[in-house]
């Protein structure tokens, strides 16, 4: 990797970390340059403007977020309830770790309005595909599954995005693994009719799903 490509990657990774945790509004090009250890002029050289850099960062984050969904759901050797549980849990963990990702796509006034449409279309795409996989496992038609799954996912996203609301409703912290586990299994039972009690979750299975989904592939 040459120096120019290394600098470009460093800027991207630094901007992604800052935007992911703080959102777009509070981040300046000078701040990104300082954190990346580069001259501010390097940002304009490699990306042209802050807007172009932000666009590339949000595309990377969104691609990784929904790519994770695909990898989890494609592990056919694991049971459907375990994969769905991991999908909800991973989604909530990601939003808690990178709250700026969601807020930047949906609420940040500095980000183009088209971002909301992109995010909605990505989720809509999964909600069109998933019911086909779930229909044979649930006593519901695809249209009903899509509606119920969408309601469950929006509820999980809201809970992860507003920890104070989660605490007020459950009297627990969303950052707590056991509390989140109880919440997710409740969502699955209420919206999808899938019984998966927190005490029944086999942690080796959960760990295996994550290993299969995210472990580096052997060359």
Residue pairs with C-beta under 8 A, 6 or more apart in sequence:
1 9
4 46
7 38
7 42
7 46
8 46
10 36
10 37
10 38
11 32
11 33
11 36
11 38
11 42
11 43
11 46
11 47
11 53
12 53
12 56
12 57
12 60
14 32
14 35
14 36
15 27
15 32
15 36
15 53
15 54
15 57
16 57
16 60
16 61
17 35
18 27
18 31
18 32
18 35
18 100
19 27
19 54
19 57
19 58
19 61
19 100
19 101
19 104
20 61
20 97
20 98
20 99
20 100
20 101
21 97
21 98
21 99
21 100
22 100
23 99
23 100
23 103
23 104
23 108
24 54
24 100
24 104
24 108
24 110
24 111
25 108
25 109
25 110
28 50
29 40
29 43
29 44
29 50
29 53
30 40
32 43
32 53
33 39
33 40
33 42
33 43
43 50
43 53
47 53
47 56
54 104
54 110
54 111
55 112
58 101
58 104
58 105
58 111
58 115
61 98
61 101
62 101
62 105
62 118
62 119
62 122
65 94
65 101
66 122
66 126
68 90
68 94
68 213
68 214
69 87
69 90
69 91
69 126
71 213
71 214
72 83
72 86
72 87
72 90
72 209
72 213
73 83
73 87
73 130
73 133
75 83
75 209
75 212
75 213
77 212
78 205
78 208
78 209
78 212
79 205
80 133
80 134
80 137
81 188
81 194
81 196
82 196
82 201
82 202
82 205
82 206
82 209
83 209
84 188
84 192
84 194
85 184
85 185
85 188
85 196
85 201
85 206
86 206
86 209
86 210
86 213
88 152
88 153
88 156
88 184
88 187
88 188
89 180
89 181
89 184
89 206
90 210
91 153
91 156
91 157
91 160
92 156
92 157
92 159
92 160
92 174
92 180
92 184
93 160
94 101
95 101
95 102
95 157
95 160
95 161
96 160
96 163
96 174
96 175
99 161
102 157
102 161
103 161
104 111
104 115
105 111
105 115
105 116
105 118
105 119
106 115
106 116
106 119
123 150
123 153
127 146
127 149
127 150
127 153
128 146
130 145
130 146
130 149
131 142
131 143
131 145
131 146
131 149
132 142
134 140
134 145
134 149
134 192
135 141
135 142
135 145
138 145
138 192
138 193
138 194
139 193
140 148
140 192
140 193
145 192
148 191
148 192
149 191
149 192
151 191
152 187
152 188
152 190
152 191
152 192
155 187
155 191
156 183
156 184
156 187
158 165
159 165
159 166
159 174
159 183
160 166
160 174
163 173
163 174
163 175
166 172
166 173
166 174
166 183
167 173
167 174
170 179
170 182
170 183
172 179
172 182
173 179
174 180
174 183
178 198
181 198
181 201
182 198
185 196
185 197
185 198
185 201
188 194
188 196
189 195
189 196
